[in-house]
Amino acid sequence: MLEIKNITKTFGEKTALNDLSFTIPEGSVFGLIGSNGSGKSTLLRIISGIYAPDGGCVEINGESTFENPEVKEKCFFIPDFPYFYNNSTVSTLAALYKEMYPSWSEEKYQKLICMFPIGVNDRIINMSKGMQRQAALMLALSTCPKYILLDEIFDGLDPVVRQLIKKLLMEMVAENKTTVIIASHNLRELEDVCDHIGLIHKGGIILEKELDEAKLGIHRVQAVFENELGEGVFKDLNVVNVARQGKMMTLTVKGDGEQIENAIRELKPIYMEMLPLTLEEVFISEMEAVGYDIDNILK
């Protein structure tokens, strides 16, 4: 289990993380989402032991990750902009990681070489951004980590490679009970693989739940009414957003699903359907609740 306990981190006068606490279950795929500058990348660097927190601690099975080689060798972190030395190739890094990580699997490494169209003896810094990410991921998966931390891993990858990476991550979770933490703004991709999500904003935690549970309190309803509805008709509902396309209304509403359905049916719609919510809609709804929405931004 990975426990984040009252983490605080500042850079000069800027507070990146403020008394942040939550738990990431073992063997889960955890999506770390949030507004720009919310502290996601900083948190990943603290979890992986790169940064020392100014307050609080991160523990993996009761042990701190900072300056703890035995814990670090079970973790692999791929930052948003992976760093490689000028002459680094996949082959030279594979030889290095084979010495650094006791769990290195030569069999998996050879299998991944066949999957990804990368020249293992080519200089990585000469590759495209997407190919560099693939190289970093090949090496990460070959170390067979118990914890893998990925920052914007889908950025710059084509749809086929994104699907391949999701498949490989799910296989790793099934085979090794690996805990995967992915920070990303690509909520559509996260929705395919994550079973838990954590939403942070301004360095604090807003929401930490299983993905399905996070969607239960928010509902999307499509309805068509014969006549134009007057203002305030939905005043008894906690409506987050209303969109119109012709006579079709799409409402995002917080609350109990059955009560919402009954309230709208009382308005005698010609057509009505309760639809599953996307992770992006959960994100927008929760962020609007803390004042981070397009109307406030435009003001």
C-alpha positions in Angstrom: 0.0 0.0 0.0 1.2 3.5 -0.8 0.3 6.1 1.8 0.6 9.9 1.2 0.6 11.5 4.7 0.1 15.3 5.1 2.5 16.1 2.3 3.6 19.8 1.9 6.0 21.1 -0.6 6.9 24.7 -1.4 9.2 26.3 -4.0 10.1 29.7 -2.8 6.9 31.5 -2.0 4.8 29.1 -4.1 3.0 26.2 -2.3 2.8 23.2 -4.7 1.3 20.8 -2.3 -0.6 21.6 0.9 -1.2 19.0 3.6 -2.1 16.4 1.0 -3.2 12.9 2.3 -4.7 9.9 0.6 -4.0 6.2 0.1 -3.4 4.3 -3.2 -4.3 0.5 -2.9 -1.8 -2.1 -4.0 -2.4 -3.5 -7.5 -4.6 -0.6 -8.6 -4.4 1.7 -11.6 -4.6 5.1 -10.1 -5.4 8.2 -12.3 -4.0 11.4 -10.9 -5.9 14.3 -12.4 -6.2 18.0 -11.7 -6.0 21.5 -13.0 -2.8 22.9 -14.6 -0.3 23.6 -11.9 -2.2 21.6 -9.3 0.9 19.7 -8.1 0.6 16.4 -9.9 4.1 16.2 -11.3 5.5 17.4 -7.9 3.6 14.7 -6.1 5.0 12.0 -8.5 8.5 13.2 -7.8 8.0 13.0 -4.1 6.5 9.5 -4.3 9.4 8.3 -6.4 11.9 9.8 -3.9 13.3 12.5 -6.2 12.0 15.4 -4.0 12.0 15.5 -0.3 8.7 16.9 1.1 8.9 19.9 3.4 6.3 18.3 5.6 4.7 14.9 5.9 5.9 11.7 4.3 5.2 9.1 1.6 5.4 5.4 2.7 5.3 2.2 0.7 4.4 -0.7 2.9 5.4 1.4 5.9 8.8 2.6 4.5 9.7 6.0 3.3 10.7 6.4 -0.3 13.2 9.2 0.1 16.8 8.2 0.2 15.8 4.5 0.5 17.4 2.4 -2.2 15.6 -0.8 -1.3 12.2 0.9 -1.9 13.4 2.9 -4.9 14.5 -0.3 -6.7 10.9 -1.4 -6.7 9.7 1.9 -8.4 10.1 3.4 -11.8 9.2 6.9 -12.7 8.8 8.3 -16.2 8.6 12.1 -16.1 6.7 14.3 -18.6 10.0 15.0 -20.3 12.2 11.9 -20.0 15.9 12.8 -19.7 18.6 10.9 -21.6 22.3 11.5 -21.9 23.6 12.5 -25.4 24.9 9.0 -26.2 22.3 7.0 -24.5 20.7 4.1 -26.5 18.1 1.6 -25.4 20.8 -1.0 -25.3 23.2 1.0 -23.1 20.4 1.9 -20.7 19.2 -1.7 -20.6 22.7 -2.8 -19.5 22.6 -0.1 -16.8 19.1 -0.9 -15.5 20.0 -4.7 -15.5 22.6 -3.8 -12.8 20.4 -1.3 -10.9 17.1 -3.3 -10.7 17.2 -6.8 -9.3 13.8 -7.5 -10.9 15.0 -6.9 -14.4 13.6 -9.4 -16.9 15.7 -10.0 -20.0 12.9 -12.1 -21.4 10.4 -9.2 -21.1 13.0 -6.8 -22.6 13.5 -9.0 -25.7 9.7 -9.4 -26.1 9.2 -5.6 -25.9 12.0 -5.0 -28.5 9.9 -7.0 -31.0 6.7 -5.0 -30.1 8.1 -1.4 -30.5 9.6 -0.1 -33.7 12.7 1.3 -32.1 16.3 0.8 -33.1 17.9 -0.2 -29.8 21.3 1.1 -30.8 20.1 4.5 -32.0 20.7 7.6 -29.9 17.5 8.3 -28.0 17.9 12.1 -28.1 17.6 12.0 -31.9 14.2 10.3 -31.7 10.8 12.0 -31.8 9.0 12.8 -28.5 6.7 9.8 -29.0 9.6 7.4 -29.7 11.4 8.6 -26.6 8.4 7.9 -24.5 8.2 4.4 -26.0 11.9 3.8 -25.3 11.4 4.9 -21.7 8.4 2.7 -21.3 10.1 -0.4 -22.8 12.9 0.0 -20.2 10.5 0.7 -17.4 8.4 -2.4 -18.0 11.5 -4.6 -18.3 12.5 -3.7 -14.7 9.2 -5.4 -13.6 8.5 -2.7 -11.0 6.0 -3.0 -8.2 5.2 0.7 -8.6 5.3 2.5 -11.9 4.7 6.3 -12.0 3.9 7.8 -15.4 3.6 11.6 -16.1 1.6 12.3 -19.3 2.7 9.0 -20.8 0.1 9.2 -23.6 1.3 12.6 -24.9 2.7 12.4 -28.4 1.7 8.8 -29.0 -0.4 7.6 -31.9 -3.7 5.7 -31.1 -2.3 2.3 -31.9 0.7 2.7 -29.5 -1.6 4.1 -26.8 -3.7 1.0 -27.0 -0.6 -1.2 -26.8 0.6 0.7 -23.7 -2.7 0.3 -22.0 -2.7 -3.4 -22.7 0.9 -3.9 -21.4 0.1 -1.9 -18.2 -3.0 -4.1 -17.6 -1.0 -7.2 -18.1 1.6 -6.0 -15.6 -1.0 -5.4 -13.0 -2.6 -8.8 -13.6 0.8 -10.7 -13.5 2.7 -8.8 -10.8 0.0 -6.9 -8.9 1.9 -3.8 -9.9 0.5 -0.4 -8.8 0.3 2.0 -11.6 0.0 5.8 -11.1 -0.7 7.9 -14.2 -0.9 11.7 -14.1 -2.6 12.9 -17.2 -4.9 15.5 -18.7 -6.0 12.9 -21.3 -9.1 11.8 -19.3 -10.4 9.7 -22.1 -7.4 7.5 -22.0 -7.4 7.3 -18.2 -11.0 6.1 -18.2 -10.0 3.0 -20.2 -7.5 1.7 -17.6 -8.0 3.4 -14.2 -10.0 1.8 -11.3 -9.3 4.7 -8.9 -8.9 8.4 -9.4 -7.5 11.3 -7.3 -8.4 14.8 -8.2 -6.1 17.6 -6.9 -6.4 21.3 -7.2 -4.1 24.0 -5.8 -2.1 21.4 -4.0 -5.0 19.8 -2.1 -7.1 16.7 -2.6 -10.7 17.3 -3.8 -11.7 13.7 -4.6 -10.2 10.3 -4.1 -12.5 7.3 -5.0 -12.9 4.3 -7.1 -13.8 5.5 -10.5 -17.3 3.9 -10.6 -18.1 5.3 -7.2 -17.0 8.8 -8.2 -19.6 8.7 -11.0 -22.5 7.6 -8.8 -23.2 11.0 -7.3 -23.3 12.8 -10.7 -25.8 12.0 -13.5 -26.3 13.0 -17.1 -29.8 13.2 -18.4 -31.1 13.8 -21.9 -34.7 14.9 -22.3 -37.0 16.4 -24.8 -40.0 18.5 -23.7 -43.0 19.4 -25.9 -43.1 23.0 -24.6 -40.3 25.5 -23.7 -39.6 25.2 -20.0 -39.5 28.3 -17.9 -36.7 29.6 -15.7 -36.3 27.9 -12.4 -38.0 24.7 -13.4 -35.0 22.7 -12.2 -34.6 24.8 -9.0 -35.1 21.7 -6.8 -32.3 19.9 -8.5 -28.5 20.5 -8.1 -28.0 21.1 -11.8 -24.3 21.6 -12.7 -24.7 22.2 -16.4 -27.4 22.5 -19.1 -26.8 22.1 -22.8 -29.4 22.5 -25.5 -29.5 21.2 -29.1 -32.8 22.1 -30.7 -35.4 20.6 -28.3 -32.9 18.2 -26.8 -31.7 19.1 -23.3 -28.7 17.5 -21.7 -28.4 18.1 -18.0 -25.5 17.2 -15.6 -27.0 16.8 -12.2 -25.6 16.0 -8.7 -27.7 13.9 -6.3 -29.5 10.6 -6.1 -30.2 9.1 -9.5 -33.7 7.9 -8.7 -34.8 11.2 -7.2 -33.4 13.0 -10.3 -35.2 10.7 -12.7 -38.5 11.1 -10.8 -38.2 14.9 -10.7 -37.7 15.2 -14.4 -40.4 12.7 -15.2 -42.9 14.9 -13.3 -42.2 17.5 -16.0 -43.7 15.0 -18.5 -40.9 14.8 -21.1 -41.6 13.3 -24.5 -38.3 11.5 -24.3 -35.9 10.9 -21.4 -32.8 8.9 -20.9 -30.2 8.6 -18.1 -26.7 8.3 -19.6 -23.4 7.1 -18.2 -21.1 9.9 -17.2 -17.6 10.3 -18.5 -14.5 11.0 -16.4 -14.2 14.4 -18.1 -17.7 15.3 -16.9 -16.9 14.2 -13.4 -13.8 16.4 -13.5 -15.7 19.5 -14.8 -18.4 19.0 -12.2 -16.1 18.7 -9.3 -13.9 21.6 -10.4 -16.9 23.8 -10.9 -17.8 23.1 -7.2 -14.5 24.7 -6.1 -14.9 27.7 -8.5 -12.7 26.5 -11.3 -14.9 26.8 -14.4 -15.0 28.7 -17.6 -17.3 31.4 -16.4 -14.9 32.3 -13.5 -11.9 32.1 -15.9 -13.6 34.5 -18.4 -14.3 37.0 -15.6 
